[in-house]
Amino acid sequence: MSTPTTVLDATGAATHRAVRYAKFTIGYNVIEGIIAIAAGTVAGAVSLIGFGVDSGIEVAAAVVVLVRLLAEIKGGEPDEDKERRALKFIAITFFALAAYVTVEGIRDLTGGETPDTSIVGIALTGLSIVIMPWLARVKRKAGQEMNSRLVVADAAETKLCAWLSVSTFAGLLAYALVGWTWLDPVAGFVIAAFAIMEGKEAWEGELACDDDCEDDEKTTSETGSSCSDSHK
């Protein structure tokens, strides 16, 4: 049985929404990254500095997505080779983040680092807990509507950033309240495992579908299109 061909919609409303989401991602994460790295440096909080580095990774991925979307809107033919290269770039950012939080988590656990309480960091990560899940959800919806694996991959990275926000927030808050220094690095290991999984799927062009993709599979059988191609 042959695999139906996915047709990328580069002219519809979903594409223009995806462009707006990419621009918002870049602007928000630039500001977030600067504040997080500055606050983390002042407080000596490695997790907060890592959170800021993650914001930079998110900016890089969003720039890749934005460039591709703008080219497609201007009438350029979808280039599968370029999309695969872009997906691999996003995968590399996942792997880089996983390596960073793992190394820093081991260092924190073995070195017994005791950072200062960062009220700025708590407020910043708390805000991201609200914004990032929403942003991941609307990006994914737009990506499915326009049949773009690249946008869906970017949504997965934003979802990872949401979990990293939760991890960093929990670590900073727990330390501020009860002095627990081990929670953040342990949570970071969970984030690293998730990042490796998502990175592998992005590298192979086989992005994980949540439960809502079951509906897409039904649509595929009826219309011959889906949120992502199968390469198996």
C-alpha positions in Angstrom: 0.0 0.0 0.0 1.5 3.3 -1.0 1.9 6.2 1.4 -0.3 9.3 0.5 1.6 12.4 -0.4 1.4 15.3 2.0 0.6 18.6 0.2 2.0 21.7 1.9 -0.4 24.6 2.1 1.8 27.7 1.9 -0.9 30.2 1.1 -3.6 29.6 3.7 -4.4 31.4 7.0 -2.6 28.7 9.0 0.7 29.6 7.3 0.3 33.3 8.1 -0.5 32.4 11.7 2.6 30.2 11.8 4.7 33.2 10.7 3.2 35.4 13.5 3.9 32.6 16.0 7.5 32.3 14.8 8.1 36.1 15.1 6.5 36.1 18.6 8.8 33.2 19.6 11.9 35.0 18.5 11.0 38.3 20.2 9.9 36.7 23.5 12.8 34.3 23.7 15.4 37.0 23.0 14.0 39.0 26.0 13.6 35.9 28.1 17.1 34.7 27.4 18.8 38.0 28.2 16.9 38.3 31.5 17.5 34.6 32.5 21.2 34.6 31.8 21.7 38.0 33.6 19.6 36.9 36.6 21.3 33.4 36.7 24.8 35.0 36.6 23.9 37.3 39.5 22.4 34.5 41.6 25.0 31.9 40.6 22.1 29.7 39.4 23.3 27.3 36.7 19.7 26.1 36.0 18.6 29.6 35.3 21.6 30.2 33.0 20.7 27.0 31.2 17.1 28.2 30.9 18.5 31.3 29.1 20.6 29.2 26.8 17.5 27.2 25.9 15.8 30.4 25.0 18.7 31.0 22.5 18.1 27.5 21.0 14.4 28.3 20.6 15.3 31.5 18.8 17.6 29.7 16.4 14.9 27.1 15.6 12.3 29.8 15.1 14.5 31.7 12.7 14.9 28.5 10.6 11.1 28.1 10.5 10.4 31.7 9.8 12.9 31.9 6.8 11.3 28.7 5.3 7.7 30.0 5.8 8.4 33.4 4.3 10.1 31.8 1.3 7.0 29.5 0.8 4.6 32.4 1.1 6.5 34.3 -1.6 5.7 31.5 -4.0 8.8 29.3 -3.7 8.3 25.6 -4.4 8.5 23.5 -1.2 11.9 21.9 -1.1 11.9 18.6 0.7 15.7 18.6 1.0 15.8 22.0 2.6 13.0 21.0 5.0 14.9 17.8 6.0 18.0 19.9 6.6 16.0 22.3 8.8 14.5 19.4 10.7 18.0 18.1 11.3 19.1 21.5 12.6 16.2 21.5 15.1 17.1 17.9 16.1 20.7 19.1 16.8 19.3 21.9 19.1 17.4 19.2 21.1 20.6 17.1 21.5 22.6 20.2 22.5 20.1 21.1 25.2 20.0 17.5 26.4 23.8 17.4 26.7 23.9 20.8 28.5 21.3 20.0 31.2 22.8 16.5 31.8 26.3 17.8 32.3 25.2 20.7 34.5 22.8 18.4 36.5 25.7 16.0 37.3 27.9 18.9 38.2 25.2 20.3 40.6 24.6 17.0 42.2 28.3 16.1 42.8 29.5 19.6 43.5 26.8 20.7 46.0 26.3 24.1 44.4 24.2 26.5 46.5 23.0 29.4 44.4 21.3 32.5 45.8 17.5 32.8 45.6 16.4 34.5 42.4 13.0 36.2 42.6 13.5 37.5 39.0 14.1 33.9 37.9 11.0 32.6 39.7 8.8 35.3 38.1 10.3 34.8 34.6 9.9 31.0 34.6 6.5 31.3 36.1 5.4 33.5 33.2 6.9 31.0 30.7 4.8 28.2 32.3 1.8 30.1 31.1 3.0 31.3 27.7 5.0 28.3 26.4 2.2 25.6 26.5 -0.2 28.0 24.7 2.4 28.8 22.1 3.3 25.1 21.5 -0.4 24.3 21.1 -1.2 26.9 18.6 2.0 26.2 16.6 1.1 22.5 16.4 -2.4 23.3 15.3 -1.1 25.6 12.5 1.5 23.1 11.5 -1.1 20.3 11.2 -3.5 22.6 9.2 -0.8 23.5 6.7 0.7 20.0 6.6 4.2 21.3 7.7 6.4 18.8 9.5 8.8 21.7 10.1 6.2 23.7 12.1 5.1 20.7 14.0 8.8 20.0 14.9 9.1 23.6 16.1 6.0 23.1 18.2 7.5 20.1 19.8 10.6 22.1 20.8 8.4 24.8 22.3 6.6 22.1 24.3 10.0 21.0 25.6 10.7 24.6 26.6 7.4 24.6 28.5 8.6 21.5 30.5 12.0 23.1 31.0 10.2 26.2 32.4 8.3 23.9 34.9 11.6 22.2 35.9 13.5 25.4 36.4 10.6 27.1 38.2 10.2 24.1 40.6 13.9 24.1 41.3 14.2 27.8 42.0 11.0 27.9 44.1 11.9 24.7 46.1 15.3 26.2 46.9 13.8 29.5 47.9 11.3 27.8 50.2 13.1 24.8 51.7 16.6 24.8 50.4 16.3 21.8 48.2 19.1 21.9 45.7 18.7 18.5 44.1 15.2 18.9 42.5 16.3 21.0 39.6 19.1 18.7 38.3 17.0 15.6 38.7 14.2 17.2 36.7 16.7 18.3 34.2 17.6 14.6 33.5 13.9 14.0 32.7 14.0 16.9 30.3 17.2 15.6 28.7 15.5 12.2 28.0 12.5 13.9 26.5 14.9 16.1 24.3 16.8 13.1 23.0 13.5 11.4 22.0 12.1 14.4 20.2 15.5 15.1 18.6 15.7 11.6 17.3 12.2 11.9 15.7 13.0 15.3 14.2 16.3 14.0 12.8 14.5 11.1 11.1 11.6 13.2 10.0 9.2 11.1 12.0 7.7 13.5 14.5 5.7 12.1 17.4 2.0 12.6 17.2 -0.1 13.1 20.3 -3.6 11.6 20.7 -5.1 14.3 18.5 -3.2 12.9 15.5 -5.4 9.9 15.6 -8.0 12.1 13.9 -5.4 13.0 11.3 -4.9 9.3 10.5 -8.7 9.0 9.8 -8.5 12.1 7.6 -5.6 10.7 5.7 -7.6 7.6 4.7 -10.3 9.9 3.4 -8.5 12.8 1.9 -4.9 11.5 1.3 -3.2 14.1 3.5 -2.0 14.2 7.1 0.1 16.3 9.5 3.3 14.5 8.7 4.7 12.0 6.2 5.6 8.4 7.1 9.1 7.4 6.2 8.9 3.8 7.4 
